[in-house]
Amino acid sequence: MLELLWWQWALGALCAFLVGVAKSGVPGLGMVAVPLMILAVGDARASIAWLLPLLVLADLMALMFWRRHADVKLLLRLAPWVVVGLVAGGFALSLDERAMRPLIAGIILVMLAIYMVRRFRPDLLSGHMRPEPYGIAGGFSTTVANAAGPVMNIYLLSMKLTKEQFMGNTVWFFAIINLMKVPVYTYHDLFSWRSLAFDAMLAPAVLVGAFAGRWLFTHIPQPVFEAFVIATTVLSTLLLFR
């Protein structure tokens, strides 16, 4: 047995459900799962590997719904910079994770401020959104804390996509990047039989969440969708300071 208490299983199941919902229809909500998984596992560094298989499963489910809505050119512009962030994040895994999370949160808040200025006072900033800082920040933050969601939400919102296009690009981005993290976490010995058994038992919650997220998506108007993404981005970023 895994020798976990009932409340740890409950938190884990909630995390799995939220990840499924977020990946298939309500982006941003999944970031709430990051601090919840830390509480369930009791170790911030180890929790990223306990959460990753659930994220990969949810990615595969989301691809069933949104795989045809991605903009390949948009993703390719980000790709080389994401790799740079992944490499940097791989080295940073040996550092104190508690110091990394506030750094990531600070970066996200700066990017969010830039997005809000561009949205409501475009006269103050000129030029196009550059993919370099978002790609590097996304690759770095997802590697050290599974926290690239807010970064990518801000970048994709700035592209003025439909909610279907937003989901398609988000799904493909994270499906690829989460698979790329598997060898990195393996190298750092973050996976264990306990974490994999835990994830296997929580897989049904991910599946239920995925279908719930798809249903919610069809009932959310575009303006409400964008407002919710912004709100959950702010909330999840603030949780990183914990």
C-alpha positions in Angstrom: 0.0 0.0 0.0 1.0 3.6 -0.5 0.3 4.4 3.2 -1.4 7.7 2.4 -4.0 9.2 4.6 -7.6 9.7 3.3 -7.2 13.5 3.0 -4.1 13.0 0.8 -6.1 10.8 -1.5 -8.9 13.3 -1.5 -6.5 16.2 -2.4 -4.9 14.0 -5.1 -8.3 13.1 -6.6 -9.3 16.8 -6.6 -6.0 17.7 -8.3 -6.6 15.0 -11.0 -10.1 16.2 -11.6 -9.1 19.8 -11.9 -6.2 18.9 -14.3 -8.7 17.1 -16.5 -11.2 20.1 -16.4 -8.4 22.6 -17.2 -6.9 20.7 -20.1 -10.1 20.1 -21.9 -12.1 23.3 -21.4 -11.2 25.7 -18.5 -7.5 26.7 -18.9 -5.9 28.3 -15.8 -7.9 26.1 -13.4 -5.2 23.4 -13.5 -2.7 25.7 -11.8 -4.7 25.4 -8.6 -3.7 21.8 -8.6 0.0 22.7 -8.2 -0.2 23.8 -4.5 -2.8 21.2 -3.7 -0.5 18.4 -4.9 2.3 19.9 -2.8 0.0 19.6 0.2 -1.0 16.0 -0.7 2.6 14.8 -1.2 4.2 17.0 1.5 7.3 17.7 -0.7 7.3 20.6 -3.2 10.2 19.2 -5.3 8.8 15.6 -5.4 5.2 16.8 -6.2 6.1 17.9 -9.7 6.8 14.3 -10.6 3.7 13.1 -8.8 1.6 15.5 -10.9 3.3 15.1 -14.3 1.7 11.7 -15.3 -1.7 13.2 -14.6 -0.9 16.1 -16.8 0.2 13.9 -19.6 -2.9 11.8 -19.4 -5.1 14.9 -19.4 -3.1 16.2 -22.4 -3.9 13.1 -24.4 -7.6 13.4 -23.6 -7.6 17.1 -24.6 -6.0 16.3 -27.9 -9.1 14.2 -28.7 -11.1 17.4 -28.5 -8.8 20.2 -29.7 -6.0 18.7 -31.9 -7.3 20.4 -35.1 -7.5 23.9 -33.8 -3.8 24.7 -33.3 -1.7 27.3 -35.3 1.5 25.5 -36.2 3.4 28.7 -37.0 2.6 30.2 -33.7 3.9 27.1 -31.8 7.0 26.9 -34.0 7.9 30.5 -33.1 7.9 29.5 -29.4 9.6 26.2 -29.8 13.4 27.1 -29.7 12.9 29.5 -26.8 10.9 26.9 -24.9 13.8 24.4 -25.3 16.2 27.1 -23.8 13.8 27.4 -20.8 13.6 23.7 -20.4 17.4 23.3 -20.3 17.7 26.2 -17.8 15.0 24.7 -15.7 16.7 21.3 -15.8 19.8 22.9 -14.2 17.7 24.8 -11.7 16.1 21.6 -10.4 19.1 21.2 -8.2 18.5 24.5 -6.5 16.1 25.4 -3.7 12.6 25.1 -5.2 11.2 27.5 -2.6 13.3 30.2 -4.1 12.2 29.4 -7.6 8.5 29.7 -7.2 8.5 33.4 -6.1 10.8 34.2 -9.0 8.4 32.5 -11.5 5.5 34.4 -9.9 7.3 37.7 -10.3 8.0 37.1 -14.0 4.4 36.1 -14.6 3.1 39.3 -12.9 5.3 41.5 -15.0 4.0 39.7 -18.2 0.5 40.1 -17.0 1.0 43.8 -16.4 2.3 44.1 -19.9 -0.7 42.3 -21.3 -3.2 44.5 -19.4 -1.4 47.6 -20.7 -1.6 46.3 -24.2 -5.2 45.4 -23.8 -6.5 48.6 -22.3 -3.8 51.2 -23.2 -2.2 50.1 -26.4 -1.0 53.6 -27.1 1.6 53.2 -24.3 3.3 50.2 -26.0 4.2 49.7 -29.6 5.3 46.7 -31.6 4.3 43.0 -31.6 4.5 40.5 -28.8 7.9 38.8 -28.8 7.9 35.0 -28.3 11.4 34.9 -26.8 10.6 35.9 -23.2 7.4 33.8 -23.1 9.0 30.7 -24.5 11.9 30.8 -22.1 9.7 31.7 -19.1 7.3 28.9 -20.1 9.9 26.3 -20.5 11.7 27.2 -17.3 8.6 27.5 -15.1 7.0 24.3 -16.3 10.2 22.4 -15.6 10.8 23.6 -12.0 7.2 23.9 -10.9 4.7 22.7 -13.5 3.7 26.4 -13.7 3.8 27.4 -17.3 0.1 27.8 -17.5 -0.1 31.5 -16.6 2.8 32.4 -18.9 1.2 30.7 -21.9 -2.3 32.0 -21.0 -1.0 35.6 -21.2 0.9 35.0 -24.5 -2.0 33.3 -26.2 -4.6 35.9 -25.0 -2.5 38.6 -26.6 -2.8 36.8 -30.0 -6.6 37.5 -29.9 -7.5 33.9 -30.7 -11.0 32.4 -30.6 -11.5 30.2 -27.5 -11.2 27.1 -29.8 -7.9 28.3 -31.2 -6.7 29.1 -27.7 -7.5 25.6 -26.5 -5.9 24.0 -29.6 -2.6 25.8 -29.2 -2.6 25.3 -25.4 -3.2 21.6 -25.8 -0.5 20.9 -28.3 2.0 23.1 -26.4 1.6 21.3 -23.2 1.3 17.8 -24.7 4.7 18.2 -26.2 6.4 20.1 -23.4 5.2 17.7 -20.7 6.5 14.7 -22.6 9.9 16.5 -22.9 10.0 16.8 -19.1 9.8 13.0 -18.5 13.6 12.4 -19.2 14.5 15.5 -17.2 12.6 14.2 -14.1 13.9 10.7 -14.7 17.5 12.0 -14.7 16.8 13.7 -11.3 15.2 10.5 -9.9 12.0 12.3 -9.2 9.7 9.4 -10.2 9.1 6.4 -7.9 6.9 3.4 -7.8 4.8 5.2 -5.1 4.2 8.2 -7.3 3.4 6.1 -10.4 1.0 3.9 -8.5 -0.7 7.0 -7.0 -1.2 8.5 -10.5 -2.5 5.2 -11.9 -5.2 5.0 -9.2 -6.2 8.7 -9.8 -6.4 8.3 -13.6 -10.3 7.9 -13.6 -10.6 11.3 -11.9 -8.6 12.9 -14.8 -11.0 11.3 -17.4 -14.1 12.5 -15.6 -12.6 16.0 -15.3 -11.7 16.0 -19.1 -15.3 15.3 -20.1 -16.6 17.9 -17.5 -14.2 20.5 -18.9 -15.4 19.8 -22.5 -19.0 20.3 -21.4 -18.2 23.5 -19.5 -16.4 24.9 -22.5 -19.4 24.6 -24.8 -21.4 26.7 -22.3 -18.9 29.5 -21.7 -19.2 32.6 -24.0 -16.0 34.1 -25.4 -15.9 37.2 -23.2 -16.5 35.2 -20.1 -13.8 32.7 -21.2 -11.2 35.4 -21.5 -12.1 37.0 -18.2 -12.0 33.6 -16.5 -8.5 32.9 -17.9 -7.2 36.2 -16.7 -8.8 35.7 -13.2 -7.4 32.2 -12.7 -4.0 33.3 -14.0 -3.8 36.0 -11.3 -5.1 33.6 -8.6 -2.7 30.8 -9.6 0.2 33.2 -9.8 -0.4 34.5 -6.3 -0.5 30.8 -5.0 3.1 30.5 -6.2 4.2 32.9 -3.5 3.0 30.3 -0.8 
